[in-house]
Amino acid sequence: MESNNYWNGTIHIRKEVSELFPDMVIAYLEGNIKNSPGNPELWKLLMVRSEEISGLMDEESIRRVEGISAGKQAYRHLGKDPNRYRLSAEALMRRVVKSKGLYPISTAVDALNLVSLSTGITIGGFDAQQVKGDIELGIGLPGEEFIAIGRGPLNVENLPVYRDQLGAIGNPTSDSERTQINISTTQILMLITGFYGKKGIDPVLDQLESLLTQFCDCTQCKTGIIGNI
């Protein structure tokens, strides 16, 4: 994986994971951005998609979305209850169908959320300057420390967990506070976990890159897929 001016690590899948999921891939997007508190045009697109989901979907149909169904299957394979530790894309869609409403976070995160709502694919979003060294995807350990954004300590035992040299930074249920994207973020790294291969991932990367380029002026934007492709 090529690097740009700041984060210059690589991404690896640990053997313990690849043995369980031999077709697994990790898709990535990295680039330099100009983040902002929000963008009215992007927010309008997000609201249109939310209204579509509210009108067409319920909790049962959300579970049948291909990306969500595959992720829940993977969680069960790892011995984790996917209805207690929901994939972030599923949690986002459920929030919409339950009319709990969404709120702007930042332009980069809103773009990520729009792609997740449009595709059902969970995307991890990181401030790349806060990521230290190489990234490995492994399996969460008993008692492993993880402070999830907006929810505090999260039990990541048996979850698929991304780690840098300082510890866990994300999983398909939540990203960590330490590496979260904020208004001052100027370099992003976004990760997609394809437990059963790359099917459907390329269009997600394309949509993500397009939105980030349009609304966050993403430059040196690079995408790729790591694994058995």
KATAGI-V713970 format. One record per residue. N is the residue number from 1. RES is the residue in three letters. SS is DSSP state (a for helix, b for strand, c for the rest). OMEGA is omega in degrees with one decimal (* if undefined). BURIAL is 1 if it has 9 or more other ideal C-beta (glycine too) atoms within 8 Angstrom, else 0. Layout:
# KATAGI-V713970
N:RES:SS:OMEGA:BURIAL
N:RES:SS:OMEGA:BURIAL
This chain:
# KATAGI-V713970
1:MET:c:178.5:0
2:GLU:c:178.9:0
3:SER:c:173.7:0
4:ASN:c:-164.5:1
5:ASN:c:-170.8:0
6:TYR:c:179.5:0
7:TRP:c:-177.6:1
8:ASN:c:-179.8:0
9:GLY:c:175.7:1
10:THR:c:-177.2:0
11:ILE:b:-177.1:1
12:HIS:b:172.1:0
13:ILE:b:-179.4:1
14:ARG:c:-177.3:1
15:LYS:a:-178.5:0
16:GLU:a:178.7:0
17:VAL:a:-177.0:1
18:SER:a:177.1:1
19:GLU:c:178.2:0
20:LEU:c:-176.6:0
21:PHE:c:-173.3:1
22:PRO:c:179.7:0
23:ASP:c:-174.4:1
24:MET:c:170.7:1
25:VAL:b:170.9:1
26:ILE:b:175.4:1
27:ALA:b:-179.1:1
28:TYR:b:168.7:1
29:LEU:b:174.7:1
30:GLU:b:179.9:1
31:GLY:b:177.0:1
32:ASN:b:-176.0:1
33:ILE:c:167.2:1
34:LYS:c:-178.0:0
35:ASN:c:-179.3:1
36:SER:c:-179.5:1
37:PRO:c:179.6:0
38:GLY:c:178.8:1
39:ASN:c:-175.4:1
40:PRO:a:-179.2:0
41:GLU:a:177.7:0
42:LEU:a:-179.1:1
43:TRP:a:177.0:1
44:LYS:a:177.0:0
45:LEU:a:179.9:1
46:LEU:a:179.5:1
47:MET:a:177.0:1
48:VAL:a:178.9:0
49:ARG:a:178.3:1
50:SER:a:178.8:1
51:GLU:a:176.9:0
52:GLU:a:-180.0:0
53:ILE:a:-180.0:1
54:SER:a:-176.7:1
55:GLY:a:-171.6:0
56:LEU:a:-169.8:0
57:MET:c:169.8:1
58:ASP:c:-175.0:0
59:GLU:a:-179.7:0
60:GLU:a:-179.7:0
61:SER:a:175.3:1
62:ILE:a:-179.9:1
63:ARG:a:-178.0:1
64:ARG:c:175.9:0
65:VAL:c:-168.6:1
66:GLU:a:-178.2:0
67:GLY:a:179.6:1
68:ILE:a:179.2:1
69:SER:a:180.0:1
70:ALA:a:179.3:1
71:GLY:a:178.6:1
72:LYS:a:176.1:1
73:GLN:a:179.5:1
74:ALA:a:178.3:1
75:TYR:a:178.5:1
76:ARG:a:179.3:1
77:HIS:a:179.0:0
78:LEU:c:-179.8:1
79:GLY:c:-179.4:0
80:LYS:c:-179.4:1
81:ASP:c:-176.2:0
82:PRO:c:176.7:1
83:ASN:c:174.1:0
84:ARG:c:177.7:0
85:TYR:c:-172.2:1
86:ARG:c:170.6:1
87:LEU:c:-175.2:1
88:SER:a:177.9:1
89:ALA:a:177.9:1
90:GLU:a:179.7:1
91:ALA:a:179.8:1
92:LEU:a:179.0:1
93:MET:a:178.8:1
94:ARG:a:177.9:1
95:ARG:a:-179.9:1
96:VAL:a:-176.2:1
97:VAL:a:176.8:1
98:LYS:c:177.3:0
99:SER:c:176.2:0
100:LYS:c:175.6:0
101:GLY:c:174.6:0
102:LEU:c:177.3:1
103:TYR:c:-179.7:0
104:PRO:c:176.7:0
105:ILE:c:169.2:0
106:SER:c:-175.1:1
107:THR:a:-179.1:1
108:ALA:a:-179.8:1
109:VAL:a:176.6:1
110:ASP:a:177.2:1
111:ALA:a:177.4:1
112:LEU:a:-178.5:1
113:ASN:a:177.7:1
114:LEU:a:178.7:1
115:VAL:a:178.1:1
116:SER:a:178.4:1
117:LEU:a:-178.2:1
118:SER:a:-171.2:0
119:THR:a:-173.8:1
120:GLY:c:-179.3:1
121:ILE:c:176.4:1
122:THR:c:-177.9:1
123:ILE:c:173.9:1
124:GLY:b:-179.2:1
125:GLY:b:-173.2:1
126:PHE:b:167.0:1
127:ASP:b:-171.1:1
128:ALA:a:179.1:1
129:GLN:a:177.8:1
130:GLN:a:176.9:0
131:VAL:c:-173.6:1
132:LYS:c:175.7:0
133:GLY:c:-177.7:0
134:ASP:c:177.5:1
135:ILE:b:173.9:1
136:GLU:b:171.7:1
137:LEU:b:179.4:1
138:GLY:b:179.6:1
139:ILE:b:-176.7:1
140:GLY:c:-176.6:1
141:LEU:c:175.7:0
142:PRO:c:177.3:0
143:GLY:c:-179.1:0
144:GLU:c:-176.3:1
145:GLU:c:176.1:0
146:PHE:c:177.2:1
147:ILE:b:-175.3:1
148:ALA:b:179.6:1
149:ILE:c:174.2:0
150:GLY:c:-177.7:0
151:ARG:c:176.3:0
152:GLY:b:-176.8:0
153:PRO:b:-179.7:0
154:LEU:c:177.2:1
155:ASN:c:-176.8:0
156:VAL:c:178.2:1
157:GLU:c:179.6:1
158:ASN:c:170.4:0
159:LEU:c:168.4:1
160:PRO:b:-171.3:1
161:VAL:b:171.0:1
162:TYR:b:179.7:1
163:ARG:b:165.8:1
164:ASP:b:-174.2:1
165:GLN:c:178.7:0
166:LEU:c:179.9:0
167:GLY:b:-175.0:1
168:ALA:b:179.4:1
169:ILE:b:-178.8:1
170:GLY:b:174.9:1
171:ASN:b:-175.7:1
172:PRO:c:175.0:1
173:THR:c:-178.2:1
174:SER:c:169.9:1
175:ASP:b:-176.0:1
176:SER:b:177.5:1
177:GLU:c:-172.5:0
178:ARG:c:-174.0:1
179:THR:c:-175.3:1
180:GLN:c:175.1:1
181:ILE:c:175.9:1
182:ASN:c:-174.9:0
183:ILE:c:-177.3:0
184:SER:c:-179.7:0
185:THR:c:178.0:1
186:THR:c:176.0:0
187:GLN:b:-176.5:1
188:ILE:b:168.8:1
189:LEU:b:178.0:1
190:MET:b:-174.0:1
191:LEU:b:176.1:1
192:ILE:b:-179.5:1
193:THR:b:176.6:1
194:GLY:b:-173.9:1
195:PHE:c:-173.2:1
196:TYR:c:176.4:1
197:GLY:c:-171.8:0
198:LYS:c:-178.1:1
199:LYS:c:175.9:0
200:GLY:c:-174.4:1
201:ILE:a:-177.8:1
202:ASP:a:177.4:0
203:PRO:a:177.9:0
204:VAL:a:177.2:1
205:LEU:a:-179.7:1
206:ASP:a:-179.8:0
207:GLN:a:179.7:1
208:LEU:a:179.5:1
209:GLU:a:-179.5:1
210:SER:a:-179.4:0
211:LEU:a:-179.5:1
212:LEU:a:176.8:1
213:THR:a:-177.6:1
214:GLN:a:-170.0:0
215:PHE:a:-179.9:1
216:CYS:a:178.2:1
217:ASP:c:-177.1:0
218:CYS:c:177.4:1
219:THR:b:-174.0:0
220:GLN:b:-176.4:1
221:CYS:b:-176.6:1
222:LYS:b:176.2:1
223:THR:b:177.8:1
224:GLY:b:179.8:0
225:ILE:b:-177.9:1
226:ILE:b:176.6:1
227:GLY:b:-176.8:1
228:ASN:c:-178.0:0
229:ILE:c:*:0
